[in-house]
Amino acid sequence: MSEFYASTDPDELKRERARARELRQSQWWKRRLATGICYYCRRQVGPRTLTMDHLVPLGRGGRSARGNVVPACKDCNTRKQSLLPVEWSEYMKSLENVSED
């Protein structure tokens, strides 16, 4: 997994977090939340319980841009942590294999 880590300048990280706060106030984001559906598990959890998740985490070189943020339930956001989409996909497959046994 370490081959996917990018060093992130603390000042850049601070700017991206500020951009995320601005994006949360946008009408675009509010419309995304209005569906109430988690991007990852597809459960209907309601708009108030959704959080903003970066597909490519800020700490791994991601940006706070429309193409990189999705609404996620707290459970999925917590489990995903700083995984990249490909790593999350592998993680979910491993959970499915465990539950089938």
C-alpha positions in Angstrom: 0.0 0.0 0.0 2.9 2.4 0.7 3.5 2.9 -3.0 0.3 4.9 -3.2 1.3 7.5 -0.6 2.3 10.9 -1.7 3.9 13.4 0.6 1.6 16.3 1.4 2.7 19.7 2.3 1.0 20.9 5.5 0.2 24.3 4.0 -1.4 22.6 0.9 -3.4 20.3 3.2 -4.7 23.3 5.1 -5.8 25.0 1.8 -7.6 21.8 0.6 -9.4 21.5 3.9 -10.5 25.2 3.5 -11.8 24.4 0.0 -13.7 21.4 1.4 -15.4 23.7 3.9 -16.4 26.0 1.1 -17.6 23.1 -1.0 -19.8 21.9 1.8 -21.7 25.3 1.7 -22.3 25.1 -2.1 -25.7 24.3 -3.6 -24.1 21.5 -5.6 -23.1 19.7 -2.4 -26.4 20.3 -0.8 -28.1 18.7 -3.8 -25.8 15.7 -3.4 -26.8 15.3 0.3 -30.5 15.7 -0.5 -30.6 12.2 -1.9 -29.7 10.8 1.5 -27.8 7.9 -0.1 -24.3 6.7 0.8 -22.0 6.5 -2.2 -20.3 3.3 -0.9 -23.0 1.1 0.6 -26.0 2.7 -1.3 -28.1 2.7 1.9 -30.7 5.4 2.4 -29.5 7.0 5.6 -30.9 10.5 5.2 -29.1 13.8 4.3 -28.3 14.8 7.9 -26.2 11.7 8.6 -24.1 11.9 5.4 -20.5 13.1 5.6 -18.1 14.4 2.9 -15.6 11.8 1.8 -12.7 12.4 -0.5 -12.3 9.4 -3.0 -8.5 10.1 -3.0 -7.8 11.3 0.5 -6.2 14.7 1.1 -3.3 13.0 2.9 -2.6 11.0 -0.2 -2.6 13.8 -2.7 -6.4 14.2 -3.3 -8.1 17.5 -3.8 -11.3 19.1 -2.6 -13.0 19.2 -5.9 -16.4 18.1 -7.2 -14.9 15.0 -8.9 -13.2 13.8 -5.7 -15.8 14.2 -3.0 -18.8 12.0 -2.4 -21.5 11.7 0.3 -20.8 8.8 2.7 -22.5 7.5 5.8 -20.4 7.7 8.9 -19.8 3.9 9.0 -18.4 3.8 5.5 -16.4 7.0 5.9 -14.9 5.6 9.1 -14.0 2.2 7.6 -12.6 3.7 4.4 -10.2 6.1 6.3 -7.4 6.9 3.9 -7.9 4.1 1.4 -7.8 4.7 -2.3 -10.8 3.5 -4.4 -8.8 0.4 -5.5 -7.8 -0.4 -1.9 -11.4 0.1 -0.7 -12.7 -2.2 -3.4 -10.2 -4.9 -2.3 -11.2 -4.4 1.3 -14.9 -4.8 0.6 -14.2 -8.0 -1.4 -12.3 -9.4 1.5 -15.3 -8.7 3.8 -17.6 -10.4 1.4 -15.4 -13.5 1.3 -15.3 -13.7 5.1 -19.1 -13.4 5.4 -19.6 -16.2 2.9 -17.5 -18.7 4.9 
